[in-house]
């Protein structure tokens, strides 16, 4: 079993099945995972607690992932939190916008298995 890395991740995903699946898999790896179902909730969580990483979907209720990132950029308390986008939006323009807003990674859901995603998240967190 992988060594726990004691990091706290905010998982922002409005699809309950995927969110729960990812949460369970990340917790199995020793990560502490908090779920948010929409952009507004994600922003409130970010302001209330300290996170090592945000896994952010783009298409969300109330506030898009891009809007969440724009708000994060303008808040000195949370602008340094790394964001990895996990979305079905795979257009080059979306990827560029995510990078422009500061995403440290951009993964397209349909092109990645849960195991691959978890492996990339572990890599990222262990490099922090």
N, C-alpha and C positions, 0 to 999 in steps of 0.2 A: 504493500500500500504506500502511496505517495506520502511524503512528510508534509504535515500541515505547515502552511506558510503564514498563518495568522494575519491575514489581510481582510479588510472589509470592503465588500463590493456592493454597489447599488445597481440592481438589475431593473432596467426600465423597459418593460415589455407588456403590451396590453393583451396579448394572446395568452390566456391563463394556462393552457396546456403546455405551451412552449416555456413559459416563464417558470412553471413548477418543475418541469423536466430539467431545465438548466439549473435552477436553484438546488435541486436535489443532487445533481451531478457535481456542482461546485462545492457544496457542503461536504460531499463525500471526500473531496480533495482537501478538506480542512479550512475552507474559506468561510467567512461569515458573510451571509448574503441577505440583503434587505431588498424587498420587491416594491416597485412603484408601478402603478397601472397607467398613469398618464403623465404628461409633461409637468403639469402644475404640482402634482404630488412629488415628482422627482426633485423639483426645485426646492420645495419645502423641506424634503428630507436632506438635501445637500446643505441647506442653511442650518439645519438642526444638529447634524452629526458630521463627523469627519470620515471620509471614505478614501481608500487607496486607489479605487478605480470605479468608473461608471461604465456599465454596458448599456448602450443607449440605442433603442429603436428610433427610427425617424418618423414613421407614420403613427402618431399617438393621438388619443383624445385630448381635448382642451388646449394643448400646446404641442407643436411638433418638436422632434428631437433637435432640429436646427434652431428653433426658438429657444429651447432649453440651453443650447450651447451659446447662443448670443447673450442670454441673460447671465450665464456663468462668466463669460468674458468681461462683463461690466461689473462684476462683484469681486472685489479683491480677496474676499474670504474663501471663495470657491473657484477662482479662475485657474488655480494651479492643479486642480484635480484632473488626472488624465481620463480621457474619454475614448472608449473603443465603440465604434458604431457597428451594430449588428442589425442589418436591415434587408428588406427585399428590394430596395431601390438600388439598382446596379448601374444606372446611367453614369457615364463619365462625368457629367455635370454635377450629379449628386455627390459622387466621390470627391470631386474637386472642392465642392462647397464644404463638405465635411472636413477635409484637410485644411481648407482656408480658415475654418472656425476652430481649428486646433486639435482635431481628432488624431490620436496617436496610432489608430488602426481602423480599418474599414473592412468589414466582412459581410459578404452577401449570403444570407441564410441558405438559399437554395444550393449554394456551391460548397457548403461546409457541413461536415457531420458534427454532432454534439462533441464527440471525442476530440476532433480536430480543434474546435473552438476552445474547449477546456485546456487543451495542450498549449494553445497560443496565449491564453489568459495566464496560465501558470508561468510560461516563459516571460511574459511581460512583467508580471508581479515579482518574479524572482530577480529580475534585472533592475528593480527599483532601488 
